[in-house]
Amino acid sequence: MTPGFSGEVAEYYAKYRPGYPPPVIEALRVVFALDIEDIVLDLGCGTGQLALPLASRVRSVIGMDPEPDMLRLAGESAARQDVRNVTWVLGADTDVPAVGAAVGRRSLAMTVIGQALHWMRHEELFRTLAPLFRAGGGIAVVANGTPLWLQDRAWSRAVRAFMEAHFGTTLQATCGSGAEDRRRYAKALRATGFTDVRETVIEYDTELTFDQLIGSVFSAIPANELPRRDDRPAFAERMRRALPPGPYPESVRVSVLTGLMT
């Protein structure tokens, strides 16, 4: 996994990244038949958007991320919510063998991976995880909607044009949310021996304020490229002028790709 989302980027992530609607958590519970005896690994857990709501459904969650600031904020959020059965672990996908050594073979009910999978070597990761699951356990790859700058909306196209001009680059990466990404992940799951590979889709509509939009943008910029604190108000104002008036409607398509190990 590639680091770089630390410091103030992590703060923006915790404040502005959307969580997952209850139907997503329920879909995971049903697919993997989660119960209060189960252990779940949230790999690339960020600030706990999946780990925390899952904690009430299982015995314990291991939230693993390579960024200390992400884990610090996740821990603070857990404390505010009085969630006590999550263990926060500093590590990346390459550290999964150490998790396996700690929990043992055939011990995990599920490994859930959110937006972070596109930073990982997914084929190698799936092979490493396969022996760790109990019967009926497996992997869930969750994509929480299309990046804000790649949506089929006038405001999204304006965001993309502004950011491409500012950073001098073309924004094409789908961050694992595109149809081709999902096909690649599904193919890799089947090749590794996972069965009943399927995609569950949860859709909902929402609206973003400009503050939510710019906060989400800042949460997606690596720390070394984030505009300096003193420059951010001017950056935000230039973006505001480049966009149509808000609020900004968004249709969110959450994809839950799952595979089971027998």
C-alpha positions as a Markdown table, in Angstrom:
| # | Residue | x | y | z |
|---|---|---|---|---|
| 1 | Met | 0.0 | 0.0 | 0.0 |
| 2 | Thr | 1.2 | 3.5 | -0.8 |
| 3 | Pro | 1.2 | 5.9 | 2.1 |
| 4 | Gly | 0.8 | 9.6 | 1.9 |
| 5 | Phe | -2.6 | 10.3 | 3.5 |
| 6 | Ser | -1.3 | 11.6 | 6.9 |
| 7 | Gly | -1.5 | 14.7 | 8.9 |
| 8 | Glu | -4.1 | 17.2 | 7.8 |
| 9 | Val | -5.2 | 14.9 | 5.0 |
| 10 | Ala | -6.2 | 12.4 | 7.6 |
| 11 | Glu | -8.2 | 15.1 | 9.5 |
| 12 | Tyr | -10.1 | 15.9 | 6.3 |
| 13 | Tyr | -10.7 | 12.2 | 5.7 |
| 14 | Ala | -12.2 | 11.7 | 9.2 |
| 15 | Lys | -14.4 | 14.8 | 8.9 |
| 16 | Tyr | -15.6 | 14.7 | 5.3 |
| 17 | Arg | -15.3 | 11.1 | 3.9 |
| 18 | Pro | -18.8 | 9.6 | 3.9 |
| 19 | Gly | -19.6 | 6.6 | 5.9 |
| 20 | Tyr | -21.5 | 3.5 | 4.7 |
| 21 | Pro | -25.3 | 3.3 | 4.9 |
| 22 | Pro | -26.7 | 0.6 | 7.1 |
| 23 | Pro | -27.7 | -1.6 | 4.2 |
| 24 | Val | -24.0 | -2.1 | 3.3 |
| 25 | Ile | -23.2 | -3.4 | 6.8 |
| 26 | Glu | -26.3 | -5.6 | 6.7 |
| 27 | Ala | -25.3 | -7.0 | 3.4 |
| 28 | Leu | -21.9 | -8.0 | 4.8 |
| 29 | Arg | -23.5 | -9.6 | 7.8 |
| 30 | Val | -25.8 | -11.7 | 5.6 |
| 31 | Val | -23.2 | -12.8 | 3.1 |
| 32 | Phe | -20.7 | -14.0 | 5.7 |
| 33 | Ala | -23.3 | -15.0 | 8.3 |
| 34 | Leu | -21.5 | -12.8 | 10.9 |
| 35 | Asp | -22.2 | -13.4 | 14.5 |
| 36 | Ile | -20.9 | -12.4 | 18.0 |
| 37 | Glu | -18.2 | -15.0 | 17.9 |
| 38 | Asp | -16.5 | -13.7 | 14.7 |
| 39 | Ile | -13.3 | -11.8 | 14.1 |
| 40 | Val | -13.1 | -9.4 | 11.2 |
| 41 | Leu | -10.1 | -7.7 | 9.6 |
| 42 | Asp | -10.7 | -4.2 | 8.1 |
| 43 | Leu | -7.6 | -3.8 | 5.9 |
| 44 | Gly | -6.8 | -0.1 | 5.0 |
| 45 | Cys | -9.3 | 0.9 | 7.6 |
| 46 | Gly | -8.6 | 4.6 | 7.4 |
| 47 | Thr | -10.5 | 6.4 | 10.2 |
| 48 | Gly | -12.9 | 3.5 | 10.8 |
| 49 | Gln | -15.8 | 4.1 | 8.5 |
| 50 | Leu | -16.3 | 0.4 | 8.1 |
| 51 | Ala | -14.6 | -1.0 | 11.2 |
| 52 | Leu | -16.8 | 0.9 | 13.7 |
| 53 | Pro | -20.2 | 0.0 | 12.4 |
| 54 | Leu | -19.1 | -3.6 | 12.0 |
| 55 | Ala | -17.9 | -3.9 | 15.6 |
| 56 | Ser | -21.4 | -4.2 | 16.9 |
| 57 | Arg | -22.1 | -7.3 | 14.8 |
| 58 | Val | -19.0 | -9.4 | 15.8 |
| 59 | Arg | -16.7 | -10.3 | 18.7 |
| 60 | Ser | -13.8 | -8.2 | 17.5 |
| 61 | Val | -12.5 | -6.2 | 14.6 |
| 62 | Ile | -8.9 | -5.6 | 13.6 |
| 63 | Gly | -8.5 | -2.2 | 12.0 |
| 64 | Met | -5.2 | -2.1 | 10.0 |
| 65 | Asp | -3.8 | 0.9 | 8.2 |
| 66 | Pro | -0.2 | 2.1 | 7.3 |
| 67 | Glu | -0.9 | 5.7 | 8.4 |
| 68 | Pro | -0.5 | 6.4 | 12.2 |
| 69 | Asp | -2.7 | 9.5 | 11.9 |
| 70 | Met | -5.6 | 7.5 | 10.4 |
| 71 | Leu | -5.4 | 5.1 | 13.3 |
| 72 | Arg | -5.2 | 7.9 | 15.9 |
| 73 | Leu | -8.4 | 9.5 | 14.5 |
| 74 | Ala | -10.1 | 6.1 | 14.2 |
| 75 | Gly | -9.3 | 5.4 | 17.9 |
| 76 | Glu | -10.6 | 8.8 | 18.9 |
| 77 | Ser | -13.9 | 8.1 | 17.0 |
| 78 | Ala | -14.1 | 4.7 | 18.7 |
| 79 | Ala | -13.7 | 6.3 | 22.1 |
| 80 | Arg | -16.5 | 8.9 | 21.3 |
| 81 | Gln | -18.8 | 6.1 | 20.3 |
| 82 | Asp | -17.8 | 3.8 | 23.2 |
| 83 | Val | -16.7 | 1.1 | 20.8 |
| 84 | Arg | -14.3 | -1.1 | 22.7 |
| 85 | Asn | -13.8 | -4.3 | 20.6 |
| 86 | Val | -11.7 | -2.8 | 17.8 |
| 87 | Thr | -7.9 | -3.3 | 17.9 |
| 88 | Trp | -6.0 | -0.7 | 15.7 |
| 89 | Val | -2.9 | -2.1 | 14.1 |
| 90 | Leu | -0.2 | -0.2 | 12.1 |
| 91 | Gly | 0.4 | -2.1 | 8.9 |
| 92 | Ala | -0.2 | -2.6 | 5.2 |
| 93 | Asp | -1.3 | -5.4 | 3.0 |
| 94 | Thr | 2.3 | -6.8 | 3.1 |
| 95 | Asp | 1.9 | -7.2 | 6.9 |
| 96 | Val | -1.1 | -9.6 | 6.6 |
| 97 | Pro | 1.0 | -12.7 | 7.2 |
| 98 | Ala | 1.7 | -11.3 | 10.7 |
| 99 | Val | -2.0 | -11.0 | 11.3 |
| 100 | Gly | -2.4 | -14.6 | 10.2 |
| 101 | Ala | 0.3 | -15.7 | 12.7 |
| 102 | Ala | -1.5 | -13.8 | 15.5 |
| 103 | Val | -5.1 | -15.1 | 14.8 |
| 104 | Gly | -4.3 | -18.5 | 13.3 |
| 105 | Arg | -5.5 | -20.3 | 10.2 |
| 106 | Arg | -9.3 | -20.6 | 9.6 |
| 107 | Ser | -10.0 | -17.9 | 12.2 |
| 108 | Leu | -11.3 | -14.8 | 10.3 |
| 109 | Ala | -14.9 | -14.5 | 9.3 |
| 110 | Met | -14.2 | -11.7 | 6.8 |
| 111 | Thr | -11.6 | -9.3 | 5.5 |
| 112 | Val | -13.2 | -6.1 | 4.3 |
| 113 | Ile | -11.3 | -3.7 | 2.1 |
| 114 | Gly | -12.7 | -0.4 | 1.1 |
| 115 | Gln | -11.3 | 2.3 | -1.2 |
| 116 | Ala | -7.7 | 1.3 | -0.4 |
| 117 | Leu | -7.5 | -1.9 | -2.5 |
| 118 | His | -6.2 | 0.0 | -5.6 |
| 119 | Trp | -3.0 | 0.7 | -3.6 |
| 120 | Met | -2.5 | -3.0 | -3.0 |
| 121 | Arg | -1.2 | -6.0 | -4.9 |
| 122 | His | -4.6 | -7.6 | -4.8 |
| 123 | Glu | -3.8 | -11.0 | -6.4 |
| 124 | Glu | -1.0 | -11.6 | -3.9 |
| 125 | Leu | -3.2 | -10.3 | -1.1 |
| 126 | Phe | -6.1 | -12.6 | -1.9 |
| 127 | Arg | -3.7 | -15.7 | -1.9 |
| 128 | Thr | -2.3 | -14.6 | 1.4 |
| 129 | Leu | -5.7 | -14.2 | 3.0 |
| 130 | Ala | -7.3 | -17.4 | 1.7 |
| 131 | Pro | -6.1 | -19.8 | 4.4 |
| 132 | Leu | -7.1 | -17.5 | 7.2 |
| 133 | Phe | -10.9 | -17.8 | 6.8 |
| 134 | Arg | -13.3 | -20.0 | 8.6 |
| 135 | Ala | -15.8 | -22.0 | 6.5 |
| 136 | Gly | -18.1 | -19.5 | 4.8 |
| 137 | Gly | -15.8 | -16.6 | 5.5 |
| 138 | Gly | -14.1 | -14.5 | 2.8 |
| 139 | Ile | -13.3 | -11.2 | 1.3 |
| 140 | Ala | -15.4 | -8.1 | 0.7 |
| 141 | Val | -14.2 | -5.4 | -1.6 |
| 142 | Val | -16.3 | -2.3 | -1.0 |
| 143 | Ala | -16.3 | 0.8 | -3.4 |
| 144 | Asn | -18.0 | 3.8 | -1.8 |
| 145 | Gly | -19.1 | 5.5 | -5.0 |
| 146 | Thr | -17.3 | 7.1 | -7.9 |
| 147 | Pro | -14.7 | 9.8 | -7.1 |
| 148 | Leu | -16.2 | 13.3 | -7.0 |
| 149 | Trp | -14.3 | 14.4 | -10.1 |
| 150 | Leu | -15.4 | 11.5 | -12.3 |
| 151 | Gln | -19.1 | 11.7 | -12.0 |
| 152 | Asp | -21.6 | 12.5 | -14.8 |
| 153 | Arg | -22.6 | 15.8 | -13.4 |
| 154 | Ala | -21.8 | 19.4 | -14.5 |
| 155 | Trp | -20.4 | 20.2 | -11.1 |
| 156 | Ser | -18.2 | 17.1 | -11.2 |
| 157 | Arg | -16.8 | 18.0 | -14.7 |
| 158 | Ala | -16.1 | 21.5 | -13.4 |
| 159 | Val | -14.2 | 20.0 | -10.4 |
| 160 | Arg | -12.1 | 17.8 | -12.7 |
| 161 | Ala | -11.3 | 20.7 | -15.0 |
| 162 | Phe | -10.2 | 22.9 | -12.1 |
| 163 | Met | -8.1 | 20.2 | -10.5 |
| 164 | Glu | -6.4 | 19.2 | -13.8 |
| 165 | Ala | -5.5 | 22.8 | -14.5 |
| 166 | His | -4.2 | 23.4 | -11.0 |
| 167 | Phe | -2.2 | 20.2 | -10.7 |
| 168 | Gly | -1.2 | 20.0 | -14.4 |
| 169 | Thr | -2.3 | 16.4 | -14.7 |
| 170 | Thr | -5.2 | 14.3 | -16.1 |
| 171 | Leu | -7.5 | 12.7 | -13.5 |
| 172 | Gln | -8.6 | 9.3 | -14.8 |
| 173 | Ala | -8.0 | 6.9 | -11.8 |
| 174 | Thr | -11.2 | 5.4 | -10.7 |
| 175 | Cys | -9.7 | 4.3 | -7.3 |
| 176 | Gly | -11.1 | 0.8 | -7.7 |
| 177 | Ser | -14.7 | 1.9 | -8.3 |
| 178 | Gly | -14.9 | 1.4 | -12.0 |
| 179 | Ala | -16.6 | -1.5 | -13.7 |
| 180 | Glu | -13.3 | -2.8 | -15.1 |
| 181 | Asp | -11.8 | -2.7 | -11.6 |
| 182 | Arg | -14.6 | -4.8 | -10.2 |
| 183 | Arg | -14.2 | -7.3 | -13.0 |
| 184 | Arg | -10.5 | -7.6 | -12.3 |
| 185 | Tyr | -11.0 | -8.1 | -8.6 |
| 186 | Ala | -13.8 | -10.7 | -9.2 |
| 187 | Lys | -11.6 | -12.6 | -11.6 |
| 188 | Ala | -8.7 | -12.6 | -9.1 |
| 189 | Leu | -11.1 | -13.9 | -6.3 |
| 190 | Arg | -12.2 | -16.8 | -8.5 |
| 191 | Ala | -8.7 | -17.6 | -9.6 |
| 192 | Thr | -7.7 | -17.8 | -5.9 |
| 193 | Gly | -10.4 | -20.3 | -5.1 |
| 194 | Phe | -13.1 | -18.1 | -3.7 |
| 195 | Thr | -16.6 | -19.2 | -4.6 |
| 196 | Asp | -20.0 | -17.5 | -5.0 |
| 197 | Val | -18.3 | -14.3 | -6.2 |
| 198 | Arg | -20.9 | -11.7 | -6.6 |
| 199 | Glu | -21.6 | -8.0 | -6.4 |
| 200 | Thr | -24.3 | -6.4 | -4.3 |
| 201 | Val | -25.1 | -2.8 | -5.1 |
| 202 | Ile | -26.7 | -0.2 | -2.7 |
| 203 | Glu | -27.6 | 3.1 | -4.2 |
| 204 | Tyr | -28.8 | 6.3 | -2.6 |
| 205 | Asp | -29.0 | 10.0 | -3.5 |
| 206 | Thr | -27.5 | 12.8 | -1.4 |
| 207 | Glu | -26.5 | 16.5 | -1.7 |
| 208 | Leu | -23.1 | 18.0 | -0.9 |
| 209 | Thr | -22.5 | 21.5 | 0.4 |
| 210 | Phe | -19.5 | 23.3 | -1.0 |
| 211 | Asp | -17.7 | 22.8 | 2.3 |
| 212 | Gln | -18.3 | 19.0 | 2.1 |
| 213 | Leu | -17.1 | 18.9 | -1.5 |
| 214 | Ile | -13.9 | 20.8 | -0.9 |
| 215 | Gly | -13.3 | 18.9 | 2.3 |
| 216 | Ser | -13.6 | 15.6 | 0.4 |
| 217 | Val | -11.3 | 16.9 | -2.3 |
| 218 | Phe | -8.7 | 17.8 | 0.3 |
| 219 | Ser | -9.1 | 14.3 | 1.8 |
| 220 | Ala | -8.0 | 12.7 | -1.5 |
| 221 | Ile | -4.9 | 14.8 | -2.1 |
| 222 | Pro | -1.6 | 13.2 | -0.8 |
| 223 | Ala | -0.1 | 15.2 | 2.0 |
| 224 | Asn | 2.9 | 16.3 | -0.1 |
| 225 | Glu | 0.6 | 17.8 | -2.7 |
| 226 | Leu | -2.0 | 19.4 | -0.4 |
| 227 | Pro | -2.1 | 23.2 | -0.7 |
| 228 | Arg | -0.5 | 24.9 | 2.3 |
| 229 | Arg | -2.8 | 25.9 | 5.0 |
| 230 | Asp | -2.5 | 29.6 | 4.2 |
| 231 | Asp | -3.2 | 28.9 | 0.5 |
| 232 | Arg | -6.3 | 26.7 | 1.0 |
| 233 | Pro | -8.9 | 29.5 | 1.3 |
| 234 | Ala | -7.8 | 31.0 | -2.0 |
| 235 | Phe | -7.7 | 27.5 | -3.6 |
| 236 | Ala | -11.2 | 26.8 | -2.3 |
| 237 | Glu | -12.5 | 30.2 | -3.5 |
| 238 | Arg | -11.1 | 29.6 | -7.0 |
| 239 | Met | -12.8 | 26.2 | -7.1 |
| 240 | Arg | -16.1 | 27.8 | -5.9 |
| 241 | Arg | -16.0 | 30.3 | -8.7 |
| 242 | Ala | -15.3 | 27.4 | -11.2 |
| 243 | Leu | -18.4 | 25.5 | -10.1 |
| 244 | Pro | -22.1 | 26.1 | -10.7 |
| 245 | Pro | -24.0 | 27.2 | -7.6 |
| 246 | Gly | -24.6 | 24.5 | -5.0 |
| 247 | Pro | -25.8 | 22.3 | -3.4 |
| 248 | Tyr | -24.3 | 19.5 | -5.5 |
| 249 | Pro | -26.5 | 16.5 | -6.1 |
| 250 | Glu | -24.8 | 13.1 | -6.0 |
| 251 | Ser | -26.1 | 9.6 | -6.8 |
| 252 | Val | -23.9 | 7.2 | -4.8 |
| 253 | Arg | -23.4 | 3.6 | -6.0 |
| 254 | Val | -21.8 | 1.5 | -3.3 |
| 255 | Ser | -20.5 | -1.8 | -4.7 |
| 256 | Val | -20.0 | -4.7 | -2.4 |
| 257 | Leu | -18.0 | -7.5 | -4.1 |
| 258 | Thr | -17.8 | -10.7 | -2.1 |
| 259 | Gly | -16.2 | -14.1 | -2.4 |
| 260 | Leu | -16.5 | -17.0 | 0.0 |
| 261 | Met | -14.0 | -19.7 | 1.1 |
| 262 | Thr | -15.4 | -23.1 | 1.9 |
